Amino acid sequence: MPSLKDLKNRIASVKSTQKITKAMQMVAAAKLRRAQEAAEAARPYAERMGRVLAALGTAYADRSDAPVLLGGNGRDQVHLLVVATGERGLAGGFNSSIARLARDHANKLLSEGKTVKILTVGRKGYDILKRSFAEQIVEQISFRDVRQLGYANAQSVGEKILAMFQAGEFDVATLFFARFRSVIAQIPTAQQLIPAKLDTGAAQVASDTVYDYEPDEEAILADLLPRNISVQIFRAMLENNASFFGAQMSAMDNATRNAGDMIKKLTLQYNRQRQAQITKELIEIISGAEAL
């Protein structure tokens, strides 16, 4: 049984931890609003980009001369998984849920005899996946030192993926991230980047409407398809950022509540043990007095 001093030290330690988790919760709450606004602002742009590509892509449906980023290279053997996670932990199951989705997808591909390569964006994703897929991880990209994520950061990742594809290092690329829904709900999401996965609804609308493009569709697609990769990665990074702060806020709130419950239990145990010790000392004093 711990002594009164041990219990007192433990209560003080839990109280200090509670102050830290409460401060982290408040910081995450302050950062969440801006991150959420950035993620929601990026969604219409990314969705509209998908619609434009869908409208342009209908002209190349089932054609052998379709741009390689749109129709693929005709192979489906080597898959690149781009796993975007956070740079830090203490956010509940945020990072692990994204890594789990990527891990399940990788295991499915491996069971089908495919070759899997993994590119991680974010330190935590690398830390989780290296335990099972150390040989498949081809590169780790970290923005830990970047204070404010911008489009240039996503563009550097997009250019790296394009360079790998042009070098023939993979056939299909899939992006994994967490889509922000609310503070308590972040949805692990898989999105195919190469070949581009077109919006079927937008494609149906495009098939019912005739557009004249200047310049022609081929020139527009040559510019938009590479840019779309960076746009979708940037959107994923913003969604991840909002999801991280939402998950961290929720996790730190739970940790603060748990610390409060632990303090109550330890305080009760301390008071009971202190009372028992006082009672024991009184009995010893009374017994000694009676012996005299």
N, C-alpha and C positions, 0 to 999 in steps of 0.2 A: 504494500500500500504506500503510495507517495506521501511524503511528509507535507506539512503545511507550507513550508518554504517552497517545495517543488510545485505545489498547486498554485501558489501565489505567482511564481515565475511563469508558469504556463498560462495563467490568466492574462498576465501582462503581455506575453508573447502573442497570444491570440488577439488581444486588443490592438496591438501594433499592426498585425496582419489585416485586421478589419479596417483600420484607417487607410492602409494601402489599397485594398480592394475597393473601398468607397471612393477614394480619389481616382482610381483608374476607371471606375464606372462613370464618374462625372466628366472626366476627360473624354471618354468614348462617346458619351451623350453629346458633348459639345462639338465633337468632330463629325458625328453621324449626320447631322442636318446638312452640312455642306457637302459631305460625300454622297448623301442621298440625292440632293439636288443635282449634282454633277452626273450621277448615274441616270437619273430620270431625263435629264436634258440630252444625254447621248443616245437614248433609245430611239427617238423619232428619226434622227439622222441615220443611224445604222439600219433601221427598218426601211427608210426611204431608199437608201442605197441598195438594199436587197430587192426592192420593188423595181427600181430602174434596171438592175441587172436581169431581173426576171423578164421584164418587158423586152429588153434587148436580146436576151438569150433565146426567146421563142423562135427567132429567125434561124437559129443554129440547131434546133431540136433534131436529133437523129441524123446530123450531118457529120461527115468524116472530117471536114475542114474547120470544125469548131475550135475556138481557142483552147489550148491545152489546159489552162486554168479553169475553163468552163466544162469541157468534156472529158478531161483527164487524159492520161497518156496511154490508155487502153490496158493498163495492168492494175492488179489489185493484190500484189504480193507483199510489198513493204509498206507498213503503216507508221506514220509519225504521230505520236500523241503529245500535244502541247498542253502541259498541265500547269495552270496558273493558280497559285495559292498565295497565302500571305507570307510576309517576311518574319512575323512574330507569332507567338502562341498566345496562351491565356485567352482563348476565344471559343471555349467549348469544343464542339465537334465541327467547327467551320472547315479547318484544313483537312481533317481526317475524312470528312464526307466527300470532298472533291477527290482526294487521293483514292478513296475506296471505289468511286465510280470509274476512275481511270484504271485502277487495278483490275476490276471486274472485266472491263473492256479489253485490257491487255491479255488477261487469261483466256478470254473467249477467242481472241485472234490467234493466240499461240496454240490453242487446242485445235484450231482449223488448219494449222500448219503455216500460218503467216509469220512474217518477220516483223518484229515490233521494235521501234526506236522511240525513246522518250526524251523530250526537251522540257525541262522544268523552268518555270518563271516564278520565282519566289523560293526562299530558302526552306520553308517548312515542307513544301512538296517534295523537295529533294531529300530532306531528312527522313521522310516517311517512306518514299518509294525505293530508296537505295537499299533498304533491308531485303527486299524481294526482287528488285530489278536493277541491281547495280550494273550488270553487263549491258542492259538495254539503254541506260541513260547515256546519251551522246553529248549532252551539254547542259550546264546549269547557268541560268541568267538570274541575277539578283539586283534589285533596286533598293536595297536596304539603306543606302546612303542618300537616296533621292528623297527630298523633303516633300515635293509636290509632283505627283505623276502627271506627265503631259503627253501629248500626241507623239512627240519626238521619241519618247521611250518605247511606245508601242510600234512606231515605225521602224526602229532599230531591230525589234524582234521580227516584224514582218519581213524586212529585207533579208534577215538571216534565213528565215524559212524559205523565201523565194530562191535564195542562192542555193540552198540544199536541194530544192526541187529541180532547179535548172541543171544541177550537177548530177541528177539522177539518183539521189540518195534515198528517195522514198516515192511512193505512188499516191498515197492518200494521207491527208493531214486532218486531224481532228483536235479541236480545242476544248479543254475542260475548264470550267469555272463555276462560280456560284452566283446565280441570279438573285438579286435582292428583291424580296417581297415585303417583309416587315422586320421589325426588331427581333421577333422570335421565329421567323421563317426565312431561310435562305435555301434556294433550290439548286442542288448540284445539276449542272447542265453540260451536255456534250453537243458541240456544233461542228459540223464538217466544214473545213475551210477550202481544201483542195481535193477533188474538183468542187467548185462552188455549188452549194446546195441552194437551189433557187426556190423562191416562194411560189408554190403551186397556185395559190389564190391569186397572186399578182399576175402570174403567167396567164391564167384564164381570162383576167380582165384585159391583159395586153392582146390576147388572141382575138378579142371582140372589138378592138379599137385599132385603127390604122394610124401610124405615126410616120412622119418624114423626119429623118435625122440628118443633121449637118454638124460635123462630118458624118461619114457613114457609120453603120453599126460596128464594123470591124475596128475602126480607129478609136471609137468611144470605149469599146470593151478592152482594147489594149491598154487604155489608161485607167479604167475603172476597176478592172479585175485585180491588178496588183494593189491598188489603193484600198480595195474592199478588205483585203486581208489585214492591213494595218488598222482599218476602221473597226473591224470586228474584234481584233485583239485589244484595241483601246477601250472599246465598250466593255469587254470582259474584265479588264483591269479596273475600270470604274465601278462595275457591278461588284467585283471582289472587294474593293475598298469599302464600299457601303456595307456589304455583307459582313466584312470583318468587324467593323465598329459596332454594328448591330449585335453580332454574336458576342463580342467582347462585353458590351454593355449588359447583355442578359446574363453572361457567365459571371461577371463581377458582382452583379446584383444578387445572384444565387450564392456566391461565395460570401458576400457580406452578411446575408441572412443566416447562412450556416455558421459563420463565425459568431454571430449573436447568440444562436442556439447553444453553441459549444460554451460560450462564456457563461450563460445561465446555468448549464449543467455543472461546469467546473466550480462556479460560485456556490451552488447548492452543496456540492460535495465538500468544498472548503469549509462552509459554515457548519455542516454536520460533523465533519471531523474535528473542527475547532471546539464545537460544543461537547463532543465526546471527550476530548482531551481535558476541557475545563471540569467536566463532571468527574472524570477519573482523578484529577488533582484534588478536587473537593473531598472525594471519598477518602483519599490518602490522608488529607489533613484531619478529617473527622476521626478516622481510625487511629491516627497517631495521638490525637487529643484524648480519646477514650482510653488508650493504653496507659496514659499517664494517670 
